Amino acid sequence: MSKQLALVIDLNVCVGCHACVTSCKEWNTSGWAGPLPDTNPYGAQPSGVFFNRVQTFECGTFPRTETIHFPKSCLHCVDAPCVPVCPTGASYKREEDGIVLVDYDKCIGCKYCSWSCPYGAREFDEIQGVMKKCTLCIDRIYDTSLPPERRKPACVLACPAGARLFGDVNDTESEASRAIIDNAGYQLMPEWGTNPANHYLPRRKIKMTLHKDELVRADNPLKVEGELPKPHFNAPSIDEMSSW
């Protein structure tokens, strides 16, 4: 089976901090796939080009509700529908690693790829007039000047919770593939037949029992040092004790 690089995102771990969004924007706007311009960034309705977005929503019925943070970017589909509809061949899938890319020199901004993508992962750059998307930081993961442990997409390196994994999902021994197998990882909207390479790990119910002693800080200074001494009611004031 051919190599297929992809992301594995653990929805049970993601806290919605948007570190992946900002790091992606920072790296790619000045990198191989940039720039990623913003439109009216400080206005009432800011917009712009982002390769990665985090959608946050609530589900359930009160009082059993929960907040879900759902990161989404290009899924680098095995049967990417954005590739065959491109009239100029600007949208293509690499054979060596399965990454879907856009050749800006060939793109005419017709948006056919955007219309064919069921995930809404394509971003139109109105300044350059071309479509842009996640590249899995291809200029970073193959940069031999970086240490091997740093050759990962910017979003993976930035995640403080470790909710994002990167690797060859077709290699059953890779960390990404093992996470999918061990945690019932799934594809987004498989009914579309696109066979997305990116996978998600489902949210898992975790029952916690908190005891009363766990609700009080163990390092509470009032417990460590005791109550602060209080002056006697008849004790002289600082004005009475000082010469000024």
One Martini backbone bead per residue (centre of mass of N, CA, C, O) as a GRO file, in nm:
protein
  244
    1MET     BB    1   0.096   0.035   0.022
    2SER     BB    2   0.085   0.354  -0.006
    3LYS     BB    3   0.172   0.648   0.094
    4GLN     BB    4  -0.006   0.836   0.376
    5LEU     BB    5  -0.032   1.142   0.474
    6ALA     BB    6  -0.156   1.253   0.804
    7LEU     BB    7  -0.411   1.331   1.032
    8VAL     BB    8  -0.473   1.295   1.393
    9ILE     BB    9  -0.768   1.371   1.585
   10ASP     BB   10  -0.842   1.435   1.927
   11LEU     BB   11  -1.154   1.510   2.067
   12ASN     BB   12  -1.080   1.441   2.376
   13VAL     BB   13  -0.836   1.671   2.388
   14CYS     BB   14  -0.944   1.908   2.266
   15VAL     BB   15  -0.971   2.272   2.379
   16GLY     BB   16  -0.988   2.522   2.172
   17CYS     BB   17  -0.719   2.729   2.155
   18HIS     BB   18  -0.590   2.782   1.852
   19ALA     BB   19  -0.287   2.706   1.804
   20CYS     BB   20  -0.311   2.573   1.523
   21VAL     BB   21  -0.410   2.824   1.372
   22THR     BB   22  -0.177   3.028   1.433
   23SER     BB   23   0.065   2.850   1.343
   24CYS     BB   24  -0.029   2.808   1.055
   25LYS     BB   25  -0.040   3.104   0.974
   26GLU     BB   26   0.253   3.180   1.039
   27TRP     BB   27   0.401   2.973   0.858
   28ASN     BB   28   0.239   3.003   0.572
   29THR     BB   29   0.249   3.314   0.512
   30SER     BB   30   0.590   3.276   0.486
   31GLY     BB   31   0.579   3.040   0.292
   32TRP     BB   32   0.524   2.833   0.028
   33ALA     BB   33   0.186   2.895   0.053
   34GLY     BB   34   0.202   3.187   0.042
   35PRO     BB   35  -0.003   3.406   0.133
   36LEU     BB   36  -0.239   3.483   0.419
   37PRO     BB   37  -0.482   3.682   0.394
   38ASP     BB   38  -0.664   3.963   0.522
   39THR     BB   39  -1.004   4.080   0.590
   40ASN     BB   40  -1.081   4.298   0.800
   41PRO     BB   41  -0.942   4.217   1.093
   42TYR     BB   42  -1.074   4.484   1.276
   43GLY     BB   43  -1.361   4.431   1.226
   44ALA     BB   44  -1.681   4.307   1.245
   45GLN     BB   45  -1.602   4.112   0.970
   46PRO     BB   46  -1.372   3.906   0.968
   47SER     BB   47  -1.129   3.779   0.730
   48GLY     BB   48  -0.973   3.487   0.557
   49VAL     BB   49  -0.691   3.279   0.523
   50PHE     BB   50  -0.733   2.931   0.618
   51PHE     BB   51  -0.616   2.600   0.677
   52ASN     BB   52  -0.726   2.622   0.982
   53ARG     BB   53  -1.012   2.522   1.180
   54VAL     BB   54  -1.229   2.589   1.471
   55GLN     BB   55  -1.514   2.426   1.580
   56THR     BB   56  -1.776   2.531   1.810
   57PHE     BB   57  -2.002   2.321   2.005
   58GLU     BB   58  -2.314   2.214   2.126
   59CYS     BB   59  -2.445   1.927   2.308
   60GLY     BB   60  -2.738   1.823   2.404
   61THR     BB   61  -2.925   1.814   2.719
   62PHE     BB   62  -3.029   1.965   2.970
   63PRO     BB   63  -2.765   1.889   3.179
   64ARG     BB   64  -2.649   1.710   2.927
   65THR     BB   65  -2.374   1.871   2.832
   66GLU     BB   66  -2.139   1.966   2.560
   67THR     BB   67  -1.822   2.061   2.438
   68ILE     BB   68  -1.707   2.096   2.096
   69HIS     BB   69  -1.396   2.057   1.929
   70PHE     BB   70  -1.347   2.112   1.562
   71PRO     BB   71  -1.105   2.042   1.362
   72LYS     BB   72  -1.038   2.181   1.021
   73SER     BB   73  -0.922   2.047   0.708
   74CYS     BB   74  -0.763   1.909   0.486
   75LEU     BB   75  -0.794   1.543   0.411
   76HIS     BB   76  -0.645   1.405   0.181
   77CYS     BB   77  -0.784   1.239  -0.026
   78VAL     BB   78  -0.774   0.958  -0.211
   79ASP     BB   79  -1.058   1.060  -0.362
   80ALA     BB   80  -1.027   1.350  -0.477
   81PRO     BB   81  -1.268   1.574  -0.609
   82CYS     BB   82  -1.074   1.826  -0.680
   83VAL     BB   83  -0.900   1.707  -0.915
   84PRO     BB   84  -1.087   1.630  -1.174
   85VAL     BB   85  -1.227   1.931  -1.195
   86CYS     BB   86  -0.973   2.055  -1.285
   87PRO     BB   87  -0.897   2.224  -1.588
   88THR     BB   88  -0.557   2.263  -1.531
   89GLY     BB   89  -0.416   2.082  -1.293
   90ALA     BB   90  -0.365   2.232  -1.015
   91SER     BB   91  -0.503   1.996  -0.884
   92TYR     BB   92  -0.317   1.758  -0.681
   93LYS     BB   93  -0.176   1.423  -0.624
   94ARG     BB   94   0.069   1.275  -0.462
   95GLU     BB   95   0.234   0.969  -0.492
   96GLU     BB   96   0.456   0.963  -0.250
   97ASP     BB   97   0.224   1.089  -0.003
   98GLY     BB   98  -0.087   1.202  -0.073
   99ILE     BB   99  -0.071   1.499  -0.119
  100VAL     BB  100  -0.270   1.783  -0.157
  101LEU     BB  101  -0.239   2.028  -0.419
  102VAL     BB  102  -0.153   2.366  -0.544
  103ASP     BB  103  -0.095   2.529  -0.852
  104TYR     BB  104  -0.068   2.862  -0.890
  105ASP     BB  105   0.019   2.878  -1.199
  106LYS     BB  106  -0.261   2.717  -1.290
  107CYS     BB  107  -0.455   2.877  -1.140
  108ILE     BB  108  -0.790   3.052  -1.213
  109GLY     BB  109  -1.027   3.072  -0.994
  110CYS     BB  110  -1.304   2.889  -1.048
  111LYS     BB  111  -1.395   2.692  -0.790
  112TYR     BB  112  -1.448   2.386  -0.845
  113CYS     BB  113  -1.307   2.259  -0.597
  114SER     BB  114  -1.488   2.392  -0.384
  115TRP     BB  115  -1.759   2.265  -0.482
  116SER     BB  116  -1.653   1.953  -0.455
  117CYS     BB  117  -1.604   1.998  -0.157
  118PRO     BB  118  -1.763   1.859   0.130
  119TYR     BB  119  -1.571   2.028   0.361
  120GLY     BB  120  -1.469   2.324   0.306
  121ALA     BB  121  -1.126   2.339   0.253
  122ARG     BB  122  -1.130   2.579   0.069
  123GLU     BB  123  -0.934   2.877  -0.023
  124PHE     BB  124  -0.982   3.212  -0.130
  125ASP     BB  125  -0.763   3.436  -0.290
  126GLU     BB  126  -0.841   3.760  -0.375
  127ILE     BB  127  -0.560   3.873  -0.451
  128GLN     BB  128  -0.445   3.624  -0.635
  129GLY     BB  129  -0.680   3.431  -0.750
  130VAL     BB  130  -0.658   3.164  -0.561
  131MET     BB  131  -0.635   2.849  -0.440
  132LYS     BB  132  -0.626   2.726  -0.099
  133LYS     BB  133  -0.437   2.495   0.130
  134CYS     BB  134  -0.346   2.238   0.290
  135THR     BB  135   0.010   2.092   0.307
  136LEU     BB  136   0.143   1.975   0.567
  137CYS     BB  137   0.402   2.131   0.560
  138ILE     BB  138   0.603   2.051   0.315
  139ASP     BB  139   0.844   2.258   0.386
  140ARG     BB  140   0.901   2.100   0.668
  141ILE     BB  141   0.892   1.774   0.652
  142TYR     BB  142   1.155   1.804   0.424
  143ASP     BB  143   1.355   1.952   0.619
  144THR     BB  144   1.691   1.873   0.679
  145SER     BB  145   1.766   2.119   0.883
  146LEU     BB  146   1.587   1.967   1.065
  147PRO     BB  147   1.497   1.795   1.307
  148PRO     BB  148   1.313   1.515   1.303
  149GLU     BB  149   1.110   1.612   1.541
  150ARG     BB  150   1.040   1.889   1.351
  151ARG     BB  151   0.904   1.721   1.104
  152LYS     BB  152   0.621   1.894   1.131
  153PRO     BB  153   0.347   2.029   1.155
  154ALA     BB  154   0.269   2.318   1.313
  155CYS     BB  155   0.010   2.214   1.462
  156VAL     BB  156   0.145   1.974   1.610
  157LEU     BB  157   0.364   2.137   1.769
  158ALA     BB  158   0.151   2.346   1.913
  159CYS     BB  159  -0.004   2.143   2.071
  160PRO     BB  160  -0.056   2.128   2.419
  161ALA     BB  161  -0.235   1.841   2.428
  162GLY     BB  162  -0.182   1.627   2.193
  163ALA     BB  163  -0.426   1.608   1.956
  164ARG     BB  164  -0.195   1.576   1.730
  165LEU     BB  165  -0.117   1.368   1.454
  166PHE     BB  166   0.163   1.236   1.247
  167GLY     BB  167   0.147   1.030   0.941
  168ASP     BB  168   0.132   0.704   0.822
  169VAL     BB  169  -0.177   0.544   0.776
  170ASN     BB  170  -0.055   0.279   0.613
  171ASP     BB  171   0.122   0.237   0.867
  172THR     BB  172   0.073   0.012   1.125
  173GLU     BB  173   0.339   0.131   1.302
  174SER     BB  174   0.241   0.398   1.335
  175GLU     BB  175   0.117   0.630   1.545
  176ALA     BB  176  -0.134   0.708   1.380
  177SER     BB  177  -0.239   0.421   1.317
  178ARG     BB  178  -0.260   0.317   1.611
  179ALA     BB  179  -0.469   0.525   1.703
  180ILE     BB  180  -0.694   0.429   1.516
  181ILE     BB  181  -0.708   0.131   1.609
  182ASP     BB  182  -0.726   0.176   1.935
  183ASN     BB  183  -0.971   0.432   1.899
  184ALA     BB  184  -1.174   0.426   1.665
  185GLY     BB  185  -1.115   0.563   1.413
  186TYR     BB  186  -1.244   0.818   1.182
  187GLN     BB  187  -1.417   0.935   0.915
  188LEU     BB  188  -1.536   1.204   0.737
  189MET     BB  189  -1.795   1.144   0.564
  190PRO     BB  190  -1.791   0.848   0.402
  191GLU     BB  191  -2.048   0.869   0.205
  192TRP     BB  192  -1.884   1.030  -0.027
  193GLY     BB  193  -1.622   0.854  -0.125
  194THR     BB  194  -1.322   0.999  -0.059
  195ASN     BB  195  -1.127   0.885   0.149
  196PRO     BB  196  -1.006   1.016   0.400
  197ALA     BB  197  -0.702   1.049   0.566
  198ASN     BB  198  -0.808   1.186   0.784
  199HIS     BB  199  -0.857   1.148   1.140
  200TYR     BB  200  -1.075   1.061   1.414
  201LEU     BB  201  -1.111   1.073   1.760
  202PRO     BB  202  -1.328   0.997   1.981
  203ARG     BB  203  -1.527   1.062   2.221
  204ARG     BB  204  -1.493   0.993   2.581
  205LYS     BB  205  -1.623   0.864   2.853
  206ILE     BB  206  -1.554   1.016   3.180
  207LYS     BB  207  -1.554   0.908   3.505
  208MET     BB  208  -1.578   1.122   3.795
  209THR     BB  209  -1.459   1.134   4.140
  210LEU     BB  210  -1.513   1.371   4.391
  211HIS     BB  211  -1.365   1.470   4.675
  212LYS     BB  212  -1.355   1.693   4.924
  213ASP     BB  213  -1.034   1.706   4.942
  214GLU     BB  214  -1.020   1.794   4.621
  215LEU     BB  215  -1.156   2.096   4.659
  216VAL     BB  216  -0.882   2.157   4.805
  217ARG     BB  217  -0.601   2.302   4.836
  218ALA     BB  218  -0.294   2.173   4.928
  219ASP     BB  219  -0.147   2.483   4.905
  220ASN     BB  220  -0.287   2.635   5.117
  221PRO     BB  221  -0.172   2.898   5.302
  222LEU     BB  222  -0.370   2.875   5.547
  223LYS     BB  223  -0.273   2.578   5.612
  224VAL     BB  224   0.034   2.612   5.626
  225GLU     BB  225   0.042   2.896   5.814
  226GLY     BB  226  -0.216   2.995   5.896
  227GLU     BB  227  -0.336   3.230   6.069
  228LEU     BB  228  -0.318   3.549   6.095
  229PRO     BB  229  -0.224   3.774   6.304
  230LYS     BB  230  -0.391   3.964   6.556
  231PRO     BB  231  -0.439   4.245   6.699
  232HIS     BB  232  -0.492   4.396   6.972
  233PHE     BB  233  -0.728   4.613   7.070
  234ASN     BB  234  -0.506   4.779   7.269
  235ALA     BB  235  -0.310   4.827   7.066
  236PRO     BB  236  -0.090   5.017   6.926
  237SER     BB  237  -0.045   5.223   6.687
  238ILE     BB  238   0.164   5.346   6.444
  239ASP     BB  239   0.131   5.643   6.533
  240GLU     BB  240   0.208   5.594   6.836
  241MET     BB  241   0.498   5.458   6.767
  242SER     BB  242   0.572   5.700   6.610
  243SER     BB  243   0.737   6.019   6.545
  244TRP     BB  244   0.531   6.124   6.305
   0.00000   0.00000   0.00000
